Amino acid sequence: MKKAKFHQKFMNEYSEREFNPNETLQWLKANISILWSWGFQDAMNLMNKGLIFKVNGYHHRGWVLITLAFNDTYTVRFLNHKYEETKEKEENVYCDELQDRIDTVIEKVDLYKM
């Protein structure tokens, strides 16, 4: 999918309401080493209606798109390099769950020891 087509799909299907992506980034940085383990890069604010960034995780390589729903929970979509959804989206994600729910999909391995 081309960027223009992704932008149209984002505006028509994915985005719900405006939010401050910088606040969302603060939740993602709660444990900075987890964020680094994703190969996090190229974070972009999509008109205050989405936050998208590139990852290079163990289970997912591509883009992560975060939007805020009208019920004040996040929806997280996992996109490939062509901006196509590749995994089941995570819905009804509260801010304090955001980092862990994303990590489970893109990086976490059960055999890791804490």
C-alpha positions in Angstrom: 0.0 0.0 0.0 1.4 3.4 -0.9 1.7 6.1 1.7 -1.2 8.1 0.2 -3.5 5.1 0.4 -2.4 4.5 4.0 -3.1 8.1 4.9 -6.6 7.7 3.4 -7.2 4.5 5.3 -5.9 6.0 8.5 -8.2 9.0 8.3 -11.3 6.9 7.3 -10.9 3.8 9.4 -8.1 3.9 12.0 -8.2 7.4 13.6 -10.9 8.1 16.2 -10.0 11.2 18.3 -7.2 13.6 18.9 -4.7 13.0 21.7 -1.2 14.1 22.6 1.3 11.6 21.2 4.0 13.0 23.5 2.1 11.7 26.5 1.8 8.3 24.9 5.5 8.3 24.2 6.1 8.9 27.9 4.1 5.7 28.7 6.2 3.8 26.1 9.4 5.1 27.8 8.3 3.9 31.3 11.0 1.2 31.0 13.4 2.5 28.4 15.2 -0.7 28.0 12.1 -2.4 26.8 11.6 0.3 24.2 15.2 -0.1 23.0 14.8 -3.8 22.7 12.2 -3.2 20.0 14.7 -1.3 17.8 12.3 1.7 18.2 12.9 4.5 15.6 11.2 7.0 13.4 8.3 8.0 15.7 5.8 10.3 14.0 2.8 12.2 15.1 -0.1 11.7 12.6 -2.0 15.0 13.0 -2.6 14.3 16.8 -4.8 11.4 15.8 -2.1 8.7 15.8 1.4 7.8 16.7 3.4 5.6 14.4 6.9 4.2 14.8 9.2 1.6 13.3 10.3 -1.5 15.2 12.7 -4.3 14.6 11.5 -6.8 17.2 11.9 -10.6 17.6 8.3 -11.3 16.5 7.4 -8.2 14.4 9.4 -6.0 12.1 7.7 -3.0 10.6 5.4 -0.3 12.0 3.3 0.1 15.1 0.3 2.4 14.9 -1.3 3.7 18.1 -4.7 5.5 18.1 -6.9 6.6 20.9 -10.5 5.4 21.0 -13.5 7.5 22.3 -13.5 5.3 25.5 -10.0 6.6 26.3 -8.3 3.3 25.5 -5.6 2.8 22.9 -5.9 0.6 19.8 -2.5 -0.8 18.6 -2.1 -2.0 15.0 1.0 -3.8 13.7 1.8 -3.0 10.1 4.4 -4.3 7.6 6.7 -2.0 5.6 3.9 -1.6 3.1 1.6 -0.3 5.8 -0.6 -3.5 5.7 -1.9 -5.0 9.0 0.1 -8.2 9.8 -1.2 -9.2 13.2 -4.4 -9.0 15.3 -4.9 -5.5 16.5 -4.8 -4.9 20.3 -7.9 -3.0 21.4 -9.0 -1.5 24.8 -5.4 -1.0 25.9 -5.1 1.2 29.0 -2.1 3.6 29.2 -0.4 1.6 32.0 -0.7 -1.6 29.9 0.5 -0.1 26.6 4.2 -1.0 26.8 3.6 -4.6 28.0 0.9 -5.3 25.5 3.1 -4.1 22.6 6.1 -5.9 23.9 4.2 -9.2 24.1 3.4 -8.9 20.4 6.7 -7.7 19.0 9.5 -8.8 21.2 8.8 -10.8 24.4 10.0 -14.3 24.7 8.7 -16.4 27.6 12.2 -17.9 28.2 13.7 -14.5 29.1 14.6 -14.4 32.7 14.1 -11.3 34.8 
